Amino acid sequence: MPLSSKDITGSLELIIGVFKEIRSELMDSYGNIQHLSKSDNSPVTHLDIKVENLLKSRLAQYYPEIGFHGEETENTPSNIDATWIVDPIDGTSSFIHGLPYCTNMAGLVVDGETVASVIYQFPTNDLYTAIKGQGAYKNNERIQVKNTDLDNSIVFAGSFVYKNLYPLFMPYKLGIFAPLGASGYEYTRLAGGNIQGVTKLRCGSMIHDNAPGVLLVQEAGGEIISFEGDTYSYETLNFIAGSSNFIDIVKRHKKEIEEIISNH
């Protein structure tokens, strides 16, 4: 039996409720928490694991047919091809140091397509949500990607892009800024019109870093260009998201960008 629209909305509201429920505990430890290093040297705290386990148990209780894919714990398979992909604390380094770039994120993938997402910027209590075909929202108010002139546009670019693609973008006088290691924050800035581009090329991101934010950007009117085949999917890890003006530049230089990626 396929997942109903009621179950999509209901499971989204459940996840939002969990994020808000645990906010006070996160804020008690905000900037004041011990951490360990994972095998890839990225930090993890006991609260990353607690948030993920709490979400997993609640979903299993109320929506046992929906699968679960988290960053920190074992996955739970789905028997109806519907899975919540969760990053319990995106930007854990920011959380550890008390910087407001950390978020809780989750995206629901049904039949290979992201259909709902939430990004909760818990330090500021700002809630970003999207359901496919229904727009993107911040605290229940509609948000939109802002298509500014190129010389007044800002792009968050990782180290690979900054080192290797900057010469392509320099003639357009784009503002190229190093990102903060917090994908959720980047996507909310793009969807809300504060910046005009986010690059995810050779940056080590995973599907839990991207699936929730990409849907938010798409529903806010942003575009996605894949560098892994012709079409973006939630499993694509090399892509660029942005306003139409910025994406036009990416399309113009797509072959050059592909050559640079393949040569590094």
MIGU-680357 format. One record per atom (N, C-alpha, C, O): residue in three letters; x, y, z. Coordinates in steps of 0.001 Angstrom, whole numbers, padded with zeros to 6 digits, always signed. Layout:
% MIGU-680357
ALAXYZ ...
//
This chain:
% MIGU-680357
MET+000850-001198+000000 MET+000000+000000+000000 MET+000880+001240+000000 MET+001739+001377+000871 PRO+000689+002152-000957 PRO+001541+003348-001001 PRO+001266+004283+000170 PRO+000208+004227+000796 LEU+002231+005135+000450 LEU+002092+006082+001554 LEU+001079+007159+001170 LEU+001174+007756+000098 SER+000122+007399+002041 SER-000921+008386+001768 SER-000436+009796+002078 SER+000535+009982+002811 SER-001115+010779+001517 SER-000778+012180+001817 SER-000979+012471+003299 SER-000263+013289+003877 LYS-001944+011809+003906 LYS-002167+011983+005342 LYS-000974+011490+006147 LYS-000575+012117+007128 ASP-000404+010356+005723 ASP+000765+009820+006430 ASP+002013+010667+006177 ASP+002866+010791+007055 ILE+002120+011246+004988 ILE+003240+012151+004712 ILE+003178+013345+005658 ILE+004163+013684+006315 THR+002009+013975+005718 THR+001845+015143+006582 THR+001962+014761+008056 THR+002587+015472+008843 GLY+001359+013637+008419 GLY+001379+013218+009820 GLY+002770+012890+010308 GLY+003149+013283+011411 SER+003541+012171+009497 SER+004907+011824+009923 SER+005801+013058+009950 SER+006706+013149+010779 LEU+005551+014012+009045 LEU+006284+015280+009073 LEU+006000+016022+010375 LEU+006921+016523+011020 GLU+004736+016093+010760 GLU+004377+016786+011991 GLU+004960+016081+013215 GLU+005338+016729+014191 LEU+005030+014750+013155 LEU+005642+014012+014263 LEU+007099+014401+014422 LEU+007561+014641+015537 ILE+007828+014465+013314 ILE+009252+014808+013373 ILE+009436+016233+013871 ILE+010319+016494+014687 ILE+008619+017149+013392 ILE+008684+018526+013882 ILE+008463+018558+015391 ILE+009157+019273+016114 GLY+007496+017779+015859 GLY+007212+017736+017291 GLY+008394+017236+018103 GLY+008684+017762+019177 VAL+009078+016214+017588 VAL+010262+015696+018290 VAL+011362+016742+018320 VAL+011986+016954+019360 PHE+011609+017399+017192 PHE+012640+018435+017149 PHE+012363+019531+018172 PHE+013275+019978+018867 LYS+011112+019962+018267 LYS+010777+021026+019208 LYS+010811+020531+020649 LYS+011167+021273+021565 GLU+010440+019275+020835 GLU+010448+018684+022180 GLU+011841+018653+022779 GLU+012013+018891+023975 ILE+012837+018363+021953 ILE+014198+018192+022481 ILE+015011+019485+022406 ILE+016175+019501+022806 ARG+014421+020559+021903 ARG+015176+021812+021744 ARG+015765+022302+023064 ARG+016923+022718+023104 SER+014988+022258+024139 SER+015498+022802+025412 SER+016732+022051+025879 SER+017655+022652+026430 GLU+016755+020745+025664 GLU+017925+019962+026050 GLU+019128+020314+025179 GLU+020256+020386+025666 LEU+018882+020533+023888 LEU+019971+020941+023002 LEU+020518+022305+023417 LEU+021731+022510+023437 MET+019636+023221+023744 MET+020084+024570+024089 MET+020823+024588+025438 MET+021700+025426+025650 ASP+020477+023681+026334 ASP+021213+023577+027600 ASP+022675+023195+027352 ASP+023554+023552+028137 SER+022935+022461+026248 SER+024292+022001+025948 SER+024941+022792+024810 SER+026062+022493+024400 TYR+024241+023784+024314 TYR+024708+024577+023173 TYR+025990+025332+023544 TYR+025977+026211+024405 GLY+027093+024974+022881 GLY+028372+025597+023188 GLY+029032+025058+024437 GLY+030035+025603+024899 ASN+028473+023984+024992 ASN+028996+023467+026261 ASN+028766+021959+026329 ASN+028002+021478+027166 ILE+029427+021221+025448 ILE+029204+019785+025383 ILE+030474+019083+024910 ILE+031206+019600+024066 GLN+030719+017911+025462 GLN+031856+017104+025042 GLN+031505+016345+023765 GLN+030332+016127+023462 HIS+032528+015949+023030 HIS+032272+015218+021791 HIS+033367+014192+021537 HIS+034455+014253+022110 LEU+033046+013258+020669 LEU+034011+012282+020175 LEU+034218+012518+018689 LEU+033459+013260+018065 SER+035238+011894+018119 SER+035488+011980+016684 SER+035168+010634+016036 SER+035588+009580+016511 LYS+034416+010698+014942 LYS+034079+009483+014201 LYS+035253+009079+013308 LYS+036291+009741+013296 SER+035081+008001+012572 SER+036181+007482+011745 SER+036613+008466+010670 SER+037760+008437+010226 ASP+035692+009345+010244 ASP+036039+010348+009234 ASP+036499+011661+009867 ASP+036632+012680+009188 ASN+036744+011617+011196 ASN+037209+012765+011982 ASN+036148+013834+012211 ASN+036448+014877+012792 SER+034927+013603+011774 SER+033864+014553+012080 SER+033385+014329+013519 SER+033434+013202+014013 PRO+032921+015387+014197 PRO+032542+015250+015604 PRO+031141+014661+015764 PRO+030290+014792+014884 VAL+030925+014021+016888 VAL+029601+013517+017249 VAL+029441+013652+018755 VAL+030388+013421+019506 THR+028252+014024+019194 THR+027948+014131+020617 THR+026880+013099+020991 THR+026245+012493+020128 HIS+026705+012921+022288 HIS+025660+011979+022716 HIS+024276+012480+022315 HIS+023344+011685+022198 LEU+024129+013791+022103 LEU+022824+014317+021722 LEU+022510+014072+020243 LEU+021340+013941+019882 ASP+023525+014008+019388 ASP+023280+013571+018010 ASP+022575+012218+018020 ASP+021572+012008+017339 ILE+023135+011313+018813 ILE+022610+009948+018863 ILE+021250+009916+019552 ILE+020368+009161+019142 LYS+021070+010723+020590 LYS+019799+010742+021310 LYS+018672+011239+020408 LYS+017597+010639+020373 VAL+018908+012330+019680 VAL+017885+012858+018772 VAL+017504+011806+017737 VAL+016324+011585+017465 GLU+018511+011166+017168 GLU+018236+010169+016127 GLU+017455+008977+016683 GLU+016497+008520+016058 ASN+017849+008481+017831 ASN+017143+007343+018408 ASN+015712+007695+018800 ASN+014808+006870+018666 LEU+015505+008914+019282 LEU+014156+009345+019647 LEU+013256+009412+018414 LEU+012112+008958+018449 LEU+013774+009979+017330 LEU+013007+010034+016086 LEU+012692+008627+015578 LEU+011565+008336+015176 LYS+013686+007778+015603 LYS+013507+006414+015088 LYS+012427+005665+015876 LYS+011583+004985+015293 SER+012463+005795+017192 SER+011488+005070+018014 SER+010074+005622+017840 SER+009113+004854+017806 ARG+009938+006943+017729 ARG+008606+007531+017542 ARG+008020+007143+016187 ARG+006842+006799+016091 LEU+008841+007199+015146 LEU+008351+006799+013829 LEU+007973+005322+013811 LEU+006969+004947+013204 ALA+008765+004481+014470 ALA+008457+003062+014519 ALA+007145+002800+015260 ALA+006415+001858+014952 GLN+006868+003649+016234 GLN+005639+003487+017019 GLN+004394+003884+016236 GLN+003381+003185+016273 TYR+004474+005018+015523 TYR+003281+005557+014875 TYR+003223+005309+013369 TYR+002140+005298+012784 TYR+004375+005112+012743 TYR+004426+004878+011296 TYR+005411+003743+011006 TYR+006440+003965+010368 PRO+005101+002528+011471 PRO+006057+001418+011344 PRO+006352+001017+009903 PRO+007358+000360+009634 GLU+005486+001406+008984 GLU+005713+001052+007579 GLU+006776+001921+006912 GLU+007286+001564+005850 ILE+007118+003063+007523 ILE+008096+003989+006948 ILE+009491+003612+007434 ILE+009696+003374+008624 GLY+010440+003559+006520 GLY+011814+003255+006879 GLY+012527+004454+007489 GLY+011994+005563+007524 PHE+013737+004210+007966 PHE+014524+005255+008631 PHE+015978+005124+008203 PHE+016565+004045+008275 HIS+016553+006242+007755 HIS+017967+006292+007374 HIS+018580+007468+008125 HIS+018299+008628+007823 GLY+019425+007152+009110 GLY+020030+008204+009903 GLY+021526+008287+009694 GLY+022134+007413+009077 GLU+022110+009350+010218 GLU+023557+009539+010097 GLU+024324+008700+011102 GLU+025432+008248+010811 GLU+023749+008482+012290 GLU+024539+007960+013395 GLU+024225+006511+013787 GLU+025029+005877+014470 THR+023079+005982+013370 THR+022672+004660+013842 THR+022300+003767+012657 THR+022327+004202+011506 GLU+021956+002519+012954 GLU+021587+001585+011893 GLU+020261+001979+011245 GLU+019373+002533+011893 ASN+020154+001683+009965 ASN+018949+002012+009215 ASN+017843+000991+009479 ASN+018105-000156+009840 THR+016611+001436+009291 THR+015442+000562+009362 THR+014810+000516+007983 THR+014401+001561+007476 PRO+014713-000646+007353 PRO+014162-000715+005999 PRO+012657-000470+005964 PRO+011962-000644+006965 SER+012168-000063+004796 SER+010741+000143+004581 SER+010213-000930+003636 SER+010914-001373+002726 ASN+008980-001338+003861 ASN+008367-002300+002937 ASN+007431-001634+001941 ASN+006735-002312+001186 ILE+007414-000283+001939 ILE+006575+000433+000975 ILE+007376+001489+000206 ILE+006788+002377-000411 ASP+008705+001402+000238 ASP+009588+002350-000452 ASP+009331+003784-000006 ASP+009171+004689-000825 ALA+009296+003970+001313 ALA+009158+005304+001907 ALA+010082+005370+003110 ALA+009960+004563+004031 THR+011006+006322+003111 THR+012038+006393+004155 THR+012298+007838+004562 THR+012464+008718+003717 TRP+012331+008061+005862 TRP+012788+009349+006369 TRP+014310+009330+006478 TRP+014885+008450+007119 ILE+014952+010307+005848 ILE+016409+010460+005891 ILE+016718+011603+006859 ILE+016250+012727+006676 VAL+017508+011305+007885 VAL+017629+012212+009022 VAL+019084+012574+009310 VAL+019966+011715+009331 ASP+019310+013859+009528 ASP+020561+014348+010103 ASP+020188+014961+011451 ASP+019672+016078+011487 PRO+020433+014266+012552 PRO+019896+014713+013848 PRO+020408+016076+014284 PRO+019649+016897+014798 ILE+021712+016319+014074 ILE+022272+017666+014283 ILE+023214+017932+013124 ILE+024337+017429+013100 ASP+022765+018710+012180 ASP+023635+019116+011083 ASP+024450+020313+011558 ASP+023907+021256+012134 GLY+025750+020267+011312 GLY+026616+021321+011837 GLY+026955+021068+013297 GLY+026866+021967+014133 THR+027344+019837+013591 THR+027674+019494+014984 THR+028803+020366+015530 THR+028799+020719+016710 SER+029766+020714+014684 SER+030852+021597+015151 SER+030304+022944+015607 SER+030742+023481+016625 SER+029350+023490+014862 SER+028719+024743+015272 SER+027987+024581+016602 SER+028038+025466+017456 PHE+027311+023454+016773 PHE+026613+023165+018028 PHE+027599+023108+019194 PHE+027345+023669+020260 ILE+028709+022435+018984 ILE+029717+022294+020039 ILE+030269+023654+020460 ILE+030528+023891+021640 HIS+030445+024545+019482 HIS+031062+025846+019755 HIS+030045+026964+019991 HIS+030429+028122+020154 GLY+028771+026635+020012 GLY+027759+027643+020292 GLY+027558+028631+019167 GLY+027310+029812+019411 LEU+027662+028163+017940 LEU+027434+029002+016761 LEU+026077+028647+016146 LEU+025711+027473+016103 PRO+025329+029646+015670 PRO+023926+029405+015295 PRO+023712+028825+013900 PRO+022712+029128+013250 TYR+024648+027993+013437 TYR+024537+027433+012093 TYR+024071+025976+012111 TYR+023994+025335+011064 CYS+023767+025466+013278 CYS+023371+024063+013398 CYS+021856+023914+013275 CYS+021098+024804+013661 THR+021432+022781+012732 THR+020021+022513+012507 THR+019722+021035+012764 THR+020629+020206+012825 ASN+018444+020726+012911 ASN+017951+019353+012814 ASN+017307+019233+011431 ASN+016595+020141+011002 MET+017552+018115+010727 MET+017043+017983+009362 MET+016457+016610+009119 MET+016916+015611+009673 ALA+015428+016578+008278 ALA+014852+015305+007853 ALA+014145+015490+006522 ALA+013504+016513+006281 GLY+014271+014479+005654 GLY+013587+014493+004367 GLY+012950+013142+004109 GLY+013571+012108+004355 LEU+011719+013136+003616 LEU+010999+011898+003346 LEU+011111+011557+001859 LEU+010689+012329+000997 VAL+011684+010393+001579 VAL+011843+009918+000201 VAL+010830+008806-000043 VAL+010801+007802+000668 VAL+010000+009007-001067 VAL+008990+008028-001448 VAL+009189+007676-002916 VAL+009198+008553-003780 ASP+009349+006388-003188 ASP+009573+005924-004567 ASP+010714+006684-005240 ASP+010631+007044-006414 GLY+011781+006922-004473 GLY+012968+007550-005031 GLY+012915+009060-005167 GLY+013797+009647-005792 GLU+011906+009702-004601 GLU+011760+011152-004737 GLU+011477+011774-003375 GLU+010651+011265-002617 THR+012159+012871-003062 THR+011919+013567-001804 THR+010604+014331-001890 THR+010418+015159-002781 VAL+009692+014050-000963 VAL+008349+014625-001033 VAL+008021+015529+000147 VAL+007034+016263+000103 ALA+008833+015490+001202 ALA+008595+016353+002359 ALA+009911+016566+003081 ALA+010784+015698+003067 SER+010050+017719+003710 SER+011284+017970+004456 SER+011068+019004+005542 SER+010142+019815+005495 VAL+011955+018946+006521 VAL+011970+019927+007601 VAL+013415+020219+007952 VAL+014243+019313+008043 ILE+013704+021492+008148 ILE+014981+021943+008690 ILE+014661+022875+009855 ILE+014039+023921+009669 TYR+015083+022496+011037 TYR+014785+023268+012235 TYR+016068+023884+012756 TYR+016957+023185+013241 GLN+016153+025223+012649 GLN+017320+025930+013171 GLN+017053+026209+014650 GLN+016565+027276+015024 PHE+017383+025229+015469 PHE+016960+025276+016867 PHE+017581+026411+017680 PHE+016935+026865+018625 PRO+018800+026909+017380 PRO+019298+028038+018173 PRO+018426+029286+018056 PRO+018337+030071+019000 THR+017786+029472+016908 THR+016938+030648+016693 THR+015455+030299+016679 THR+014613+031181+016507 ASN+015130+029029+016856 ASN+013744+028550+016858 ASN+013030+028853+015542 ASN+011849+029202+015541 ASP+013738+028721+014428 ASP+013152+028944+013110 ASP+012907+027610+012416 ASP+013803+026770+012334 LEU+011702+027424+011924 LEU+011280+026165+011325 LEU+011047+026338+009828 LEU+010241+027167+009404 TYR+011762+025546+009037 TYR+011624+025558+007581 TYR+011005+024232+007143 TYR+011467+023166+007550 THR+009967+024297+006320 THR+009286+023085+005881 THR+008947+023160+004404 THR+008820+024240+003828 ALA+008804+021989+003809 ALA+008377+021910+002408 ALA+007698+020570+002172 ALA+008129+019539+002687 ILE+006637+020602+001391 ILE+006000+019404+000850 ILE+005952+019590-000655 ILE+005582+020659-001141 LYS+006320+018563-001387 LYS+006421+018668-002837 LYS+005132+019209-003439 LYS+004042+018691-003194 GLY+005285+020273-004240 GLY+004149+020887-004906 GLY+003396+021904-004085 GLY+002420+022482-004563 GLN+003835+022142-002830 GLN+003096+023047-001952 GLN+003912+024248-001480 GLN+003440+025020-000644 GLY+005124+024419-002000 GLY+005927+025574-001636 GLY+006818+025342-000429 GLY+006762+024298+000221 ALA+007647+026351-000145 ALA+008583+026309+000978 ALA+008197+027384+001990 ALA+007735+028465+001624 TYR+008395+027068+003263 TYR+007919+027960+004319 TYR+008945+028111+005432 TYR+009678+027178+005762 LYS+008978+029314+006000 LYS+009724+029584+007220 LYS+008725+030056+008259 LYS+008081+031090+008082 ASN+008594+029309+009333 ASN+007629+029640+010385 ASN+006239+029903+009803 ASN+005549+030848+010184 ASN+005853+029026+008860 ASN+004534+029040+008213 ASN+004307+030212+007252 ASN+003181+030445+006813 GLU+005365+030939+006930 GLU+005258+032008+005928 GLU+006051+031610+004693 GLU+007170+031106+004797 ARG+005460+031841+003519 ARG+006075+031413+002259 ARG+007411+032123+002035 ARG+007535+033323+002278 ILE+008405+031370+001571 ILE+009707+031947+001245 ILE+010044+031658-000205 ILE+009484+030745-000812 GLN+010962+032439-000760 GLN+011274+032341-002179 GLN+012752+032639-002418 GLN+013323+033542-001805 VAL+013359+031870-003314 VAL+014716+032179-003762 VAL+014712+033555-004416 VAL+013785+033893-005153 LYS+015746+034349-004146 LYS+015833+035708-004689 LYS+016801+035744-005860 LYS+017977+035407-005721 ASN+016297+036154-007005 ASN+017082+036148-008239 ASN+017703+037528-008458 ASN+017192+038318-009252 THR+018797+037821-007762 THR+019422+039134-007839 THR+020389+039215-009023 THR+020722+038201-009635 ASP+020832+040436-009334 ASP+021874+040604-010351 ASP+023129+039853-009921 ASP+023401+039714-008728 LEU+023886+039374-010893 LEU+025053+038546-010582 LEU+026071+039277-009718 LEU+026662+038678-008820 ASP+026283+040569-009980 ASP+027289+041306-009203 ASP+026801+041645-007796 ASP+027523+042251-007004 ASN+025565+041246-007497 ASN+025043+041418-006140 ASN+024627+040067-005552 ASN+023829+040006-004617 SER+025178+038986-006113 SER+024824+037637-005683 SER+025919+037039-004810 SER+027101+037341-004972 ILE+025504+036192-003890 ILE+026423+035495-002983 ILE+026255+033991-003175 ILE+025138+033475-003230 VAL+027377+033308-003274 VAL+027383+031856-003438 VAL+028241+031248-002326 VAL+029371+031680-002096 PHE+027697+030251-001647 PHE+028487+029482-000679 PHE+029202+028375-001444 PHE+028556+027513-002039 ALA+030520+028395-001431 ALA+031318+027460-002219 ALA+032332+026757-001328 ALA+033057+027403-000572 GLY+032379+025428-001421 GLY+033347+024659-000649 GLY+034760+024854-001163 GLY+034981+025541-002160 SER+035712+024247-000478 SER+037117+024464-000799 SER+037463+024024-002219 SER+038261+024681-002887 PHE+036877+022925-002690 PHE+037164+022466-004048 PHE+036738+023514-005066 PHE+037490+023844-005982 VAL+035532+024032-004901 VAL+035028+025045-005826 VAL+035854+026316-005717 VAL+036210+026918-006729 TYR+036156+026721-004502 TYR+036905+027960-004317 TYR+038279+027881-004967 TYR+038737+028839-005590 LYS+038932+026735-004818 LYS+040289+026581-005364 LYS+040293+026391-006882 LYS+041197+026869-007567 ASN+039280+025692-007406 ASN+039346+025251-008795 ASN+038373+025922-009752 ASN+038625+025960-010956 LEU+037266+026451-009241 LEU+036263+027040-010131 LEU+036164+028559-010024 LEU+035475+029200-010818 TYR+036840+029117-009061 TYR+036741+030564-008876 TYR+037052+031345-010154 TYR+036354+032318-010441 PRO+038078+030960-010943 PRO+038347+031715-012174 PRO+037177+031740-013156 PRO+037030+032696-013918 LEU+036344+030697-013145 LEU+035178+030688-014030 LEU+034129+031705-013596 LEU+033468+032326-014428 PHE+033987+031867-012284 PHE+032949+032752-011758 PHE+033411+034190-011583 PHE+032582+035098-011520 MET+034713+034412-011504 MET+035256+035738-011216 MET+034780+036822-012190 MET+034467+037923-011736 PRO+034708+036569-013512 PRO+034273+037631-014428 PRO+032858+038142-014161 PRO+032514+039248-014579 TYR+032044+037360-013478 TYR+030660+037764-013220 TYR+030512+038537-011918 TYR+029412+038958-011558 LYS+031629+038722-011211 LYS+031668+039509-009970 LYS+030755+038933-008891 LYS+030181+039668-008087 LEU+030632+037615-008887 LEU+029877+036947-007836 LEU+030628+037037-006510 LEU+031858+037036-006483 GLY+029890+037114-005431 GLY+030507+037017-004113 GLY+030636+035557-003735 GLY+029626+034895-003498 ILE+031850+035038-003670 ILE+032090+033636-003346 ILE+032544+033545-001894 ILE+033600+034066-001535 PHE+031760+032893-001075 PHE+032053+032788+000350 PHE+032258+031343+000747 PHE+031561+030452+000261 ALA+033213+031109+001629 ALA+033410+029759+002173 ALA+032218+029398+003046 ALA+031788+030208+003868 PRO+031671+028182+002880 PRO+030526+027778+003707 PRO+030952+027467+005128 PRO+032134+027521+005468 LEU+029968+027139+005949 LEU+030201+026987+007382 LEU+030195+025535+007822 LEU+030127+025254+009018 GLY+030264+024616+006885 GLY+030217+023208+007244 GLY+028878+022789+007790 GLY+028788+021846+008577 ALA+027823+023492+007374 ALA+026480+023230+007887 ALA+025494+023347+006728 ALA+025017+024438+006416 SER+025198+022227+006101 SER+024385+022247+004889 SER+022983+022802+005120 SER+022468+023559+004298 GLY+022369+022425+006238 GLY+021018+022906+006505 GLY+020949+024413+006519 GLY+020034+025002+005943 TYR+021913+025045+007174 TYR+021953+026506+007219 TYR+022100+027084+005818 TYR+021440+028067+005483 GLU+022956+026484+004999 GLU+023167+026976+003636 GLU+021875+026924+002823 GLU+021520+027889+002145 TYR+021178+025797+002896 TYR+019952+025653+002100 TYR+018860+026611+002560 TYR+018109+027129+001734 THR+018760+026856+003862 THR+017747+027795+004327 THR+018067+029219+003889 THR+017156+029999+003612 ARG+019360+029568+003822 ARG+019720+030906+003341 ARG+019376+031057+001859 ARG+018917+032117+001434 LEU+019594+030007+001078 LEU+019267+030065-000344 LEU+017757+030132-000547 LEU+017269+030965-001311 ALA+017023+029268+000127 ALA+015564+029243-000026 ALA+014927+030538+000449 ALA+013895+030958-000075 GLY+015540+031172+001443 GLY+014986+032410+001994 GLY+015415+033667+001273 GLY+014991+034760+001649 GLY+016255+033548+000232 GLY+016651+034705-000562 GLY+017854+035464-000058 GLY+018157+036540-000574 ASN+018564+034929+000953 ASN+019738+035624+001479 ASN+020972+035437+000612 ASN+021811+036333+000523 ILE+021088+034273-000032 ILE+022189+033989-000946 ILE+021598+033432-002238 ILE+020404+033141-002308 GLN+022436+033287-003253 GLN+021928+032870-004557 GLN+022476+031525-005034 GLN+022072+031049-006095 GLY+023374+030905-004288 GLY+023896+029627-004729 GLY+024533+028826-003615 GLY+025066+029381-002654 VAL+024470+027493-003757 VAL+025150+026554-002878 VAL+025804+025519-003782 VAL+025144+024931-004638 THR+027093+025298-003593 THR+027793+024304-004407 THR+028107+023075-003567 THR+028578+023185-002434 LYS+027844+021912-004132 LYS+028155+020632-003493 LYS+028949+019793-004486 LYS+028417+018881-005118 LEU+030215+020115-004609 LEU+031097+019409-005532 LEU+032325+018927-004772 LEU+033074+019730-004216 ARG+032526+017634-004752 ARG+033696+017044-004098 ARG+033869+017554-002663 ARG+034980+017861-002231 CYS+032775+017635-001950 CYS+032852+018205-000602 CYS+032603+017173+000495 CYS+032623+017518+001677 GLY+032370+015927+000130 GLY+032202+014889+001135 GLY+030836+014824+001773 GLY+030661+014125+002771 SER+029857+015533+001226 SER+028521+015493+001808 SER+027834+014168+001493 SER+028209+013471+000550 MET+026821+013830+002297 MET+026071+012589+002151 MET+024595+012913+001924 MET+024190+014074+001985 ILE+023789+011870+001658 ILE+022393+012144+001313 ILE+021646+012819+002462 ILE+020753+013630+002219 HIS+021996+012498+003709 HIS+021304+013139+004829 HIS+021657+014624+004939 HIS+020915+015394+005548 ASP+022788+015026+004353 ASP+023165+016443+004353 ASP+022364+017252+003340 ASP+022231+018468+003476 ASN+021829+016572+002320 ASN+021293+017289+001166 ASN+019807+017108+000889 ASN+019135+018062+000499 ALA+019284+015903+001083 ALA+017901+015633+000664 ALA+016884+016613+001254 ALA+016025+017095+000515 PRO+016943+016930+002559 PRO+015945+017869+003087 PRO+016070+019271+002478 PRO+015066+019899+002141 GLY+017312+019753+002340 GLY+017523+021115+001873 GLY+017245+021305+000395 GLY+016777+022366-000019 VAL+017530+020285-000407 VAL+017289+020419-001844 VAL+015794+020583-002116 VAL+015408+021424-002929 LEU+014955+019801-001456 LEU+013505+019975-001658 LEU+013064+021373-001230 LEU+012257+022004-001913 LEU+013585+021859-000108 LEU+013235+023207+000349 LEU+013584+024234-000717 LEU+012785+025123-001012 VAL+014773+024117-001295 VAL+015212+025049-002333 VAL+014341+024934-003584 VAL+013937+025946-004156 GLN+014057+023721-004001 GLN+013226+023528-005190 GLN+011837+024116-004994 GLN+011299+024762-005894 GLU+011259+023895-003829 GLU+009920+024420-003566 GLU+009927+025936-003393 GLU+008884+026581-003497 ALA+011103+026503-003129 ALA+011237+027959-003045 ALA+011572+028577-004406 ALA+011799+029783-004497 GLY+011604+027766-005452 GLY+011844+028277-006797 GLY+013271+028159-007273 GLY+013607+028692-008331 GLY+014132+027473-006522 GLY+015515+027294-006936 GLY+015676+026160-007932 GLY+014776+025339-008111 GLU+016828+026125-008573 GLU+017140+025095-009566 GLU+018350+024295-009120 GLU+019196+024778-008368 ILE+018414+023048-009604 ILE+019507+022138-009265 ILE+020148+021634-010548 ILE+019448+021194-011460 ILE+021476+021694-010624 ILE+022222+021133-011749 ILE+023070+019978-011229 ILE+023923+020166-010361 SER+022832+018780-011764 SER+023572+017595-011338 SER+024875+017469-012108 SER+024943+017787-013296 PHE+025914+016999-011417 PHE+027184+016647-012054 PHE+027453+015150-011891 PHE+028597+014694-011888 GLU+026357+014408-011758 GLU+026385+012936-011772 GLU+025236+012486-012673 GLU+024202+012035-012179 GLY+025406+012602-013964 GLY+024314+012308-014872 GLY+023480+013546-015145 GLY+023779+014633-014651 ASP+022439+013369-015930 ASP+021655+014514-016395 ASP+020672+015032-015361 ASP+020347+016219-015362 THR+020197+014171-014484 THR+019092+014533-013594 THR+019484+014350-012135 THR+020094+013345-011770 TYR+019133+015317-011307 TYR+019369+015208-009871 TYR+018407+014198-009259 TYR+017225+014168-009600 SER+018922+013375-008358 SER+018087+012545-007492 SER+018576+012733-006066 SER+019627+013331-005838 TYR+017811+012219-005104 TYR+018208+012419-003710 TYR+019548+011757-003386 TYR+020168+012081-002373 GLU+019999+010830-004240 GLU+021288+010170-004022 GLU+022447+010918-004670 GLU+023602+010553-004453 THR+022173+011948-005455 THR+023223+012725-006114 THR+024028+013493-005068 THR+023458+014158-004202 LEU+025347+013398-005153 LEU+026209+014050-004167 LEU+027039+015182-004761 LEU+027670+015932-004016 ASN+027053+015322-006080 ASN+027780+016410-006733 ASN+026804+017219-007575 ASN+026328+016763-008615 PHE+026518+018428-007108 PHE+025529+019265-007786 PHE+025687+020712-007330 PHE+026419+021010-006387 ILE+024990+021593-008018 ILE+024952+023010-007643 ILE+023494+023434-007596 ILE+022714+023104-008490 ALA+023129+024168-006548 ALA+021777+024688-006387 ALA+021827+026208-006425 ALA+022793+026813-005959 GLY+020792+026821-006977 GLY+020825+028272-006997 GLY+019637+028940-007655 GLY+018688+028289-008092 SER+019717+030264-007713 SER+018730+031079-008415 SER+018930+030903-009916 SER+019963+030401-010359 SER+017950+031313-010682 SER+018032+031095-012129 SER+019190+031860-012756 SER+019833+031342-013669 ASN+019477+033075-012298 ASN+020606+033833-012846 ASN+021925+033108-012634 ASN+022747+033012-013545 PHE+022119+032597-011416 PHE+023357+031883-011123 PHE+023415+030553-011875 PHE+024461+030192-012415 ILE+022315+029834-011912 ILE+022292+028542-012602 ILE+022541+028713-014095 ILE+023120+027828-014725 ASP+022117+029827-014670 ASP+022420+030087-016085 ASP+023931+030117-016321 ASP+024415+029624-017340 ILE+024665+030692-015382 ILE+026126+030726-015494 ILE+026700+029318-015370 ILE+027613+028949-016109 VAL+026168+028538-014442 VAL+026632+027159-014265 VAL+026397+026355-015542 VAL+027272+025605-015976 LYS+025220+026512-016139 LYS+024918+025795-017388 LYS+025886+026208-018499 LYS+026318+025373-019294 ARG+026218+027477-018548 ARG+027115+027989-019585 ARG+028504+027362-019473 ARG+029187+027162-020478 HIS+028911+027055-018245 HIS+030255+026509-018020 HIS+030222+025043-017581 HIS+031210+024545-017042 LYS+029115+024351-017801 LYS+028957+022994-017281 LYS+030052+022044-017775 LYS+030603+021276-016987 LYS+030366+022089-019057 LYS+031393+021193-019589 LYS+032754+021487-018978 LYS+033512+020564-018680 GLU+033068+022756-018791 GLU+034348+023111-018167 GLU+034404+022623-016725 GLU+035429+022124-016261 ILE+033271+022776-016019 ILE+033221+022320-014628 ILE+033391+020808-014563 ILE+034102+020298-013697 GLU+032741+020088-015475 GLU+032865+018624-015512 GLU+034310+018199-015768 GLU+034787+017233-015172 GLU+034996+018906-016639 GLU+036399+018582-016914 GLU+037271+018821-015692 GLU+038168+018030-015398 ILE+037010+019910-014981 ILE+037784+020212-013777 ILE+037566+019138-012723 ILE+038513+018696-012072 ILE+036307+018715-012555 ILE+035998+017666-011575 ILE+036722+016370-011939 ILE+037311+015721-011074 SER+036677+016000-013203 SER+037283+014728-013623 SER+038800+014744-013534 SER+039424+013687-013440 ASN+039403+015931-013563 ASN+040861+016045-013532 ASN+041427+016189-012118 ASN+042640+016302-011942 HIS+040556+016184-011119 HIS+041027+016346-009737 HIS+040526+015186-008877 HIS+040813+015135-007681 
//
